[in-house]
C-alpha cells in the first residue's frame, strides 16, 4: 500500500491551539461524568497491567488470582476487561483465571522499544497467541516514523496483523515520543490503515505517557477513519491514568469525539494498574487497596 498517498486523503491535523480548546471543553464536561456508573464502566474496560522487571511466575499468579477473585468479592462491579502481561506469563495468567471470562492481553513485538528484528517480533507474537493470548499489544517503530519511512513502519504492522489475525490487535503509537498533533495523527491513521483494532497512546515506559491532548488527536483520527472506511477502531489510553477523575476525563473525550457507541469494552480501554484501586475506592466511597 502507498501509505503517503492514502494519508493525503485525510484532512490535516488540528493545531495545538485547537487541541487545547477541545481538552478544556472536555475537562469542563468531565465533571458531570464523575459518577459511580461511569466509574464502574471505566473499571470494566481496564486492561489490568503488570509489566515490571520483577515479574515472576509467582507474582503474576498472585496478581491474576486476585483479579479473578474480584468476581466474588465485588459482584456489583463489572470486572476488568483483561490482564496484560509479558509474553512468558500468558500461560501463567491462563491457569490463574481459568473458568472466568477474563481475557489475556500480551505485549509483543519487542515491547516497549520495538527495536528488534521483525522475525523476532513475529515469533514472539505467534508464541504469545499459541500460549493463549486473546489480545496482542505491539509498538510502532517510532524511529522509522520520525525519519519519514512510513511504508516501512506500517508494513511491519501489516505483517504482525497477519500473524495475529485471530486475536485483537492494539498498536501503541508512543504519543509522548511523537509530541506534535501532526505526528500523533499520522501514526494513528497509518496504524489503522495497516489493520489494527485499537490505537493505544503509550507503553508507560517513557516520561510522557497518555495525555488528554494526544487522546483528542487520536480519537479524531479514529472518527475520520471511520467516516471514510466504515470500520470502527478502538481507542486505548495507557500510562499515567491514575485517578478516577483521570478515567472520567478520557471517558468524556471518547464520548464527545466518537459518541456513546464507542463506550464499550470492544472499542475503549484503559491500560493501568494504579487506577484500579482508585476506581474501586471512588465506587465504594472509601479507600480500598485491593491490588
C-alpha positions as CSV (number, residue, x, y, z in Angstrom):
1,X,0.0,0.0,0.0
2,X,1.2,3.5,-0.8
3,X,0.7,5.0,2.7
4,X,1.7,8.5,1.9
5,X,-0.9,8.7,-0.9
6,X,-3.6,7.3,1.4
7,X,-2.7,9.9,4.1
8,X,-3.2,12.7,1.7
9,X,-6.9,11.7,1.5
10,X,-7.3,12.9,5.1
11,X,-7.6,16.5,6.5
12,X,-4.5,17.9,8.3
13,X,-4.0,17.5,12.0
14,X,-5.6,20.1,14.3
15,X,-3.4,22.8,15.6
16,X,-2.0,22.8,19.2
17,X,-4.4,25.7,20.0
18,X,-7.4,23.8,18.6
19,X,-6.5,20.7,20.6
20,X,-6.1,22.8,23.8
21,X,-9.6,24.2,23.3
22,X,-11.1,20.8,22.9
23,X,-9.3,19.5,26.0
24,X,-10.5,22.4,28.0
25,X,-14.1,21.7,26.9
26,X,-13.7,18.0,27.8
27,X,-12.3,18.9,31.3
28,X,-15.4,21.1,31.9
29,X,-17.8,18.4,30.7
30,X,-16.0,15.6,32.6
31,X,-17.3,16.9,35.9
32,X,-20.7,15.6,35.0
33,X,-19.2,12.1,34.3
34,X,-17.5,11.8,37.8
35,X,-20.3,9.4,38.8
36,X,-20.5,5.8,40.2
37,X,-21.9,4.5,37.0
38,X,-19.1,6.0,34.9
39,X,-16.5,4.7,37.4
40,X,-18.0,1.2,37.2
41,X,-17.8,1.3,33.4
42,X,-14.2,2.6,33.5
43,X,-13.3,-0.2,35.8
44,X,-14.8,-2.7,33.3
45,X,-12.6,-1.5,30.4
46,X,-9.3,-1.7,32.2
47,X,-6.5,-3.9,30.9
48,X,-5.1,-4.6,34.3
49,X,-1.4,-4.5,33.8
50,X,1.8,-5.8,35.3
51,X,4.9,-5.1,33.1
52,X,7.7,-5.0,35.6
53,X,11.3,-6.3,35.5
54,X,10.4,-8.0,38.9
55,X,7.5,-10.0,37.4
56,X,7.8,-13.8,38.1
57,X,5.5,-16.8,37.7
58,X,4.7,-16.5,41.4
59,X,4.0,-12.7,41.4
60,X,1.9,-12.8,38.2
61,X,-0.1,-15.8,39.5
62,X,-0.9,-13.9,42.7
63,X,-1.9,-10.8,40.6
64,X,-4.1,-12.7,38.3
65,X,-5.8,-14.8,41.0
66,X,-6.5,-11.5,42.9
67,X,-8.2,-10.2,39.7
68,X,-10.2,-13.4,39.3
69,X,-11.4,-13.2,43.0
70,X,-12.9,-9.8,42.2
71,X,-15.9,-11.6,40.6
72,X,-16.7,-12.9,44.1
73,X,-15.6,-10.0,46.3
74,X,-17.3,-7.3,44.3
75,X,-20.2,-8.9,42.3
76,X,-21.9,-5.5,41.9
77,X,-18.9,-4.1,39.9
78,X,-18.2,-5.4,36.4
79,X,-14.7,-6.9,36.4
80,X,-11.7,-5.6,34.3
81,X,-11.6,-6.4,30.6
82,X,-8.3,-8.2,30.6
83,X,-4.9,-8.8,32.3
84,X,-1.9,-7.5,30.4
85,X,1.5,-9.2,30.9
86,X,4.7,-10.0,29.1
87,X,4.6,-13.0,26.7
88,X,6.2,-15.6,29.0
89,X,3.4,-15.1,31.5
90,X,0.4,-15.6,29.2
91,X,0.0,-19.3,30.2
92,X,0.5,-18.3,33.9
93,X,-2.4,-16.0,33.7
94,X,-4.5,-18.5,31.8
95,X,-4.1,-21.1,34.6
96,X,-4.9,-18.5,37.3
97,X,-8.1,-17.2,35.7
98,X,-9.3,-20.4,34.2
99,X,-13.1,-20.7,34.5
100,X,-13.7,-16.9,34.4
101,X,-14.5,-14.6,31.4
102,X,-11.2,-12.8,31.9
103,X,-9.3,-12.1,28.7
104,X,-5.5,-12.2,28.4
105,X,-3.5,-9.5,26.8
106,X,0.2,-9.9,25.9
107,X,2.6,-7.2,24.9
108,X,4.7,-8.3,22.0
109,X,6.8,-7.3,19.1
110,X,9.9,-6.2,21.1
111,X,7.9,-4.2,23.6
112,X,8.5,-1.5,24.7
113,X,11.0,-0.1,22.2
114,X,10.1,-2.2,19.2
115,X,13.8,-2.3,18.4
116,X,14.5,-5.9,17.3
117,X,14.3,-8.0,14.2
118,X,10.9,-8.3,12.5
119,X,11.4,-12.1,12.6
120,X,11.7,-12.0,16.3
121,X,8.6,-9.8,16.6
122,X,6.6,-12.3,14.5
123,X,7.9,-15.3,16.5
124,X,7.2,-13.6,19.9
125,X,3.7,-12.7,18.7
126,X,3.0,-16.3,17.5
127,X,4.2,-17.8,20.7
128,X,2.1,-15.5,22.9
129,X,-1.0,-16.4,20.9
130,X,-0.2,-20.1,21.0
131,X,0.1,-19.9,24.7
132,X,-3.4,-18.4,25.0
133,X,-3.3,-14.6,24.4
134,X,-6.6,-13.2,23.3
135,X,-5.2,-9.8,22.6
136,X,-1.8,-8.5,21.4
137,X,-0.3,-5.0,22.1
138,X,2.6,-4.0,19.9
139,X,4.5,-0.8,19.4
140,X,5.2,1.1,16.2
141,X,8.8,1.6,15.1
142,X,8.9,5.2,16.3
143,X,12.3,5.8,14.7
144,X,11.0,4.9,11.3
145,X,8.1,7.2,11.6
146,X,10.2,10.2,12.8
147,X,12.5,9.6,9.8
148,X,9.6,9.6,7.4
149,X,9.8,5.9,6.5
150,X,6.1,5.5,6.6
151,X,5.8,2.4,4.4
152,X,8.3,0.5,6.4
153,X,6.6,1.4,9.7
154,X,3.1,0.5,8.5
155,X,4.2,-2.6,6.6
156,X,5.6,-4.1,9.8
157,X,2.2,-3.6,11.4
158,X,0.7,-5.4,8.4
159,X,3.0,-8.4,9.0
160,X,2.1,-8.6,12.7
161,X,-1.6,-8.1,11.9
162,X,-1.4,-11.2,9.7
163,X,0.3,-13.2,12.4
164,X,-2.4,-12.0,14.9
165,X,-5.3,-12.4,12.5
166,X,-7.5,-14.3,15.0
167,X,-7.0,-12.0,18.0
168,X,-7.5,-8.4,18.9
169,X,-4.5,-6.3,17.9
170,X,-3.7,-3.0,19.6
171,X,-1.0,-0.7,18.2
172,X,0.9,1.6,20.6
173,X,2.0,4.8,18.9
174,X,4.0,6.1,21.9
175,X,2.4,9.5,21.6
176,X,4.7,11.1,24.2
177,X,7.7,10.5,21.8
178,X,5.8,11.9,18.8
179,X,4.8,15.1,20.7
180,X,3.1,17.0,17.8
181,X,-0.6,16.6,16.7
182,X,0.6,16.0,13.1
183,X,2.8,13.0,14.1
184,X,0.2,11.6,16.5
185,X,-2.5,11.8,13.8
186,X,-0.2,10.3,11.2
187,X,0.8,7.4,13.4
188,X,-2.8,6.7,14.3
189,X,-4.0,6.8,10.7
190,X,-1.1,4.6,9.5
191,X,-1.8,2.0,12.2
192,X,-5.5,1.9,11.3
193,X,-4.7,1.6,7.6
194,X,-2.4,-1.3,8.4
195,X,-5.2,-3.2,10.1
196,X,-5.1,-2.6,13.9
197,X,-8.2,-3.0,16.0
198,X,-7.2,-0.3,18.5
199,X,-4.8,2.6,18.6
200,X,-3.1,3.0,22.0
201,X,-1.3,6.0,23.4
202,X,1.7,4.7,25.3
203,X,3.8,1.9,26.7
204,X,4.1,3.7,30.0
205,X,7.9,3.2,29.8
206,X,8.9,6.8,28.8
207,X,8.5,10.1,30.7
208,X,5.4,11.2,28.8
209,X,2.6,8.7,28.7
210,X,-1.1,9.2,27.9
211,X,-2.3,12.8,27.8
212,X,-5.7,14.3,27.1
213,X,-4.2,16.2,24.2
214,X,-3.0,13.0,22.5
215,X,-6.3,11.4,23.2
216,X,-8.2,14.1,21.4
217,X,-6.0,13.9,18.3
218,X,-6.2,10.1,18.2
219,X,-9.9,10.0,18.7
220,X,-10.4,12.5,15.9
221,X,-8.3,10.3,13.6
222,X,-10.4,7.3,14.6
223,X,-13.6,9.3,13.8
224,X,-12.2,10.4,10.4
225,X,-11.0,6.9,9.5
226,X,-14.5,5.5,10.4
227,X,-16.2,8.1,8.3
228,X,-14.1,7.3,5.3
229,X,-14.0,3.5,5.6
230,X,-16.9,2.4,7.8
231,X,-14.6,0.4,10.0
232,X,-14.7,1.1,13.8
233,X,-11.3,1.1,15.5
234,X,-11.0,1.3,19.3
235,X,-9.0,3.7,21.5
236,X,-6.8,2.8,24.5
237,X,-5.3,5.3,26.9
238,X,-2.4,3.8,28.8
239,X,0.3,5.1,31.2
240,X,-0.4,7.9,33.6
241,X,-4.1,7.2,34.1
242,X,-4.1,7.1,37.9
243,X,-7.2,8.7,39.4
244,X,-10.9,8.1,38.9
245,X,-11.1,11.7,37.6
246,X,-8.4,10.9,35.0
247,X,-10.6,7.9,33.8
248,X,-13.7,10.1,33.7
249,X,-11.8,12.7,31.5
250,X,-10.8,10.1,29.0
251,X,-14.3,8.7,29.0
252,X,-15.5,12.2,28.2
253,X,-13.1,12.7,25.4
254,X,-14.2,9.4,23.8
255,X,-17.9,10.3,24.3
256,X,-17.6,13.8,22.9
257,X,-15.4,12.9,19.9
258,X,-16.6,9.4,18.9
259,X,-20.0,9.1,20.6
260,X,-21.7,6.8,23.0
261,X,-21.4,3.8,20.6
262,X,-17.6,3.8,21.4
263,X,-18.3,3.4,25.1
264,X,-17.9,-0.4,25.2
265,X,-15.0,-2.7,26.1
266,X,-14.8,-3.6,22.4
267,X,-13.9,0.0,21.4
268,X,-12.5,1.7,24.5
269,X,-9.8,0.5,27.0
270,X,-7.7,1.9,29.8
271,X,-4.3,0.3,30.4
272,X,-3.4,0.8,34.0
273,X,-2.7,-0.7,37.4
274,X,-2.9,2.1,40.0
275,X,-6.2,3.4,38.7
276,X,-8.0,0.2,39.6
277,X,-7.7,0.7,43.3
278,X,-8.7,4.4,42.9
279,X,-11.8,3.5,40.9
280,X,-12.9,0.9,43.4
281,X,-12.4,3.4,46.2
282,X,-14.5,6.0,44.3
283,X,-17.2,3.5,43.7
284,X,-17.3,2.3,47.3
285,X,-16.8,5.7,48.9
286,X,-13.8,4.7,51.0
287,X,-10.1,4.0,50.4
288,X,-9.6,0.4,49.2
289,X,-6.3,-1.2,48.2
290,X,-7.5,-4.4,46.5
291,X,-4.4,-4.9,44.4
